[in-house]
């Protein structure tokens, strides 16, 4: 995975800014370390891209949707995060978000989709939708009164769909309007880890990572899902979080209606309002 330089700078600054406060003693715990439920409603501001390949009789080149169709690479989308502690050391995590984009452009080169060629110099519309749901079970290992470290496993359920419509070259050397589309929904299991540190009842830094490289049915490839940031508990049951999230999916598809590949990349800041109880 190509980690974003912005992510590294953000995490470094977060840890440096919090360093002078770490020597403070805390009589209480931050709610993230003790409360049974944690619900986060957030706004995610990712830079995003999707590269797609749909093979025909011969392997084709990947289509970079954002570049070929001049799509807006920036987006604001909602995100839901949830955690439930159902035992002294066990917890269940959930996460969901969606990114999509639609647009059109005059093609600067021929684009091959299966055995269909969308012609250079013609106008074409295109769009895609990527939805991610993360389900995760973890075991906590407390390394100190203000620390929490955990390991676990789960799955990411992915829904990917994309289309192109425009003028294609027919077998009779003529052009006609045509639409091509693919879609797939599939689970990818993963392993993961997280770490939290709180130097006062109101402040906490945290980081987590999920990783996979495996073959599951008709799909093979890998993913990374990484978050790091800081949380401020401004009231007994409410807080604000600022994190940086990076997600990278690279998967090969071998199905009757889609033989090819998908590469989805998203990274950017995530601002959340958290409720704990």
MOFENUR-V301012 format. One record per pair of residues at least 6 apart in sequence whose ideal C-beta (glycine too) atoms are under 8 Angstrom apart, sorted by the first residue. I is the first residue (numbers start at 1). J is the second residue. Records with the same first field share a line. If there is no record, write none. Layout:
I = J  J
This chain:
1 = 224  226  246  248
2 = 248
3 = 226  246
4 = 244  246  267
6 = 244  267
7 = 226  228  244  246  267
10 = 228  229  244  269
11 = 207  228  229  244
14 = 205  228  229  230
15 = 205
18 = 199  203  205  230
21 = 199  200  203
22 = 199
23 = 199
24 = 199  200
26 = 146  198  199  200  201
27 = 201
28 = 201
29 = 145  146  198  201
30 = 146  196  198  200  201  202  203  204  231  233
31 = 38  233  237  239  276
32 = 38  148  196  198  204  206  231  276
33 = 146  148  196  198  204
35 = 85  276  277
36 = 84  85  277
37 = 82  83  84  85  275  276  277
38 = 81  82  83  274  275  276
39 = 80  81  82  274  275  276
40 = 79  80  81  82  241  272  273  274  275
41 = 78  79  80  272  273
42 = 78  79  80  81  241  270  271  272  273
43 = 76  77  78  79  270  271  272
44 = 76  77  78  79  97  245  268  269  270
45 = 74  75  76  268  269  270  271
46 = 74  75  77  99  245  247  266  267  268
47 = 73  74  266  267  268
48 = 66  73  74  75  99  101  130  264  265  266
49 = 64  65  66  73  263  264  265  266
50 = 64  65  66  101  128  130  162  262  263  264  265
51 = 62  63  64  65  261  262  263
52 = 62  63  65  128  162  182  260  261  262  263
53 = 59  60  61  62  63  260  261  262
54 = 60  113  114  180  182  258  259  260
55 = 114  259  260
56 = 112  114  115  116
57 = 115
60 = 112  113  114  260
61 = 112
62 = 261  263
63 = 111  113  164
65 = 71  101  126  127  128  162
66 = 73  101
68 = 105  107  108  111  126
69 = 103  104  105  124  125  126
70 = 103  105
71 = 101  102  103  126
72 = 101  103
75 = 99  100  101
77 = 97  98  99
78 = 97  98
79 = 95  96  97  270  272
80 = 94  95  96  97
81 = 93  94  95  272
82 = 93  94  95
83 = 91  92  93  94
84 = 91  92
85 = 91
86 = 92
89 = 139  140  141
90 = 137  138  139  140
91 = 137  138  140  150
92 = 135  136  137
93 = 134  135  136  137  138  154
94 = 133  134  135  136
95 = 132  133  134  136
96 = 131  132  133  134
97 = 131  132
98 = 129  130  131  132
99 = 129  130  266
100 = 127  128  129  130
101 = 127  128
102 = 125  126  127
103 = 125  126  127
104 = 123  124  125  126
105 = 123  124
106 = 121  122  123
107 = 118  119  120  121  122  123  124  166
108 = 120
109 = 120
110 = 117  118  119  120
111 = 117  118  124  164
112 = 118
113 = 164  180
114 = 180
116 = 168  178  180
117 = 168  169
118 = 124  164  166  167  168  178
119 = 166  167  168  169  175
122 = 166  167  175
123 = 166  167
124 = 164  165  166  167
125 = 164  165  166
126 = 162  163  164  165
127 = 162  163
128 = 160  161  162  163
129 = 159  160  161  162
130 = 158  159  160  264  266
131 = 158  159  160
132 = 156  157  158  225  247
133 = 156  157
134 = 154  155  156  157  210  225
135 = 154  155  157
136 = 152  153  154  190  192  210
137 = 152  153  154
138 = 150  151  152  192  194
139 = 150  151  152
140 = 148  149  150
141 = 148  149  150  151
142 = 148  149
143 = 149
146 = 197  198  199
147 = 195  196  197  198
148 = 194  195  196
149 = 193  194  195  196
150 = 193  194  195
151 = 191  192  193
152 = 191  192  193
153 = 189  190  191  192
154 = 189  190  192  210
155 = 187  188  189  190
156 = 187  188  190  210  212  223  225
157 = 185  186  187
158 = 184  185  186  187  188  249  251
159 = 183  184  185
160 = 183  184  185  262  264
161 = 181  182  183  184
162 = 181  182  183
163 = 179  180  181  182
164 = 179  180  181
165 = 177  178  179  180
166 = 177  178
167 = 175  176  177  178
168 = 175  176  177  178
169 = 175
170 = 176
182 = 257  258  260
183 = 258
184 = 219  253  255  258  262
186 = 216  217  218  219  251
187 = 216
188 = 212  214  216  219  221  223  251
189 = 212  214  216
190 = 210  211  212  223  225
191 = 210  211  212
192 = 208  209  210  211  225
193 = 208  209
194 = 206  207  208  209
195 = 206  207  208
196 = 204  205  206
197 = 204  205  206
198 = 204  205
201 = 233
202 = 232  233  234  239
203 = 230  231  232  233
204 = 230  231  233
205 = 228  229  230  231
206 = 227  228  229  230  231  243
207 = 226  227  228  229
208 = 226  227  228
209 = 224  225  226  227
210 = 223  224  225  226
211 = 222  223  224
212 = 222  223
213 = 221  222
214 = 220  222
218 = 253  254  255
219 = 251  252  253  254
220 = 251  252  254
221 = 249  250  251  252
222 = 249  250  251
223 = 247  248  249  250  251
224 = 246  247  248
225 = 245  246  247
226 = 245  246  247
227 = 243  244  245  246  270
228 = 243  244
229 = 241  242  243  244  270
230 = 241  242  243
231 = 239  240  241  274
232 = 239  240  241
233 = 239  274  276
234 = 240
237 = 275  276  277
238 = 273  274  275  276
239 = 273  274  276
240 = 271  272  273  274
241 = 270  271  272  273  274
242 = 269  270  271  272
243 = 269  270  272
244 = 267  268  269  270
245 = 266  267  268  269  270
246 = 266  267
247 = 264  265  266  267
248 = 264  265  266
249 = 262  263  264  265
250 = 261  262  263
251 = 261  262  263
252 = 260  261
253 = 259  260  261  262
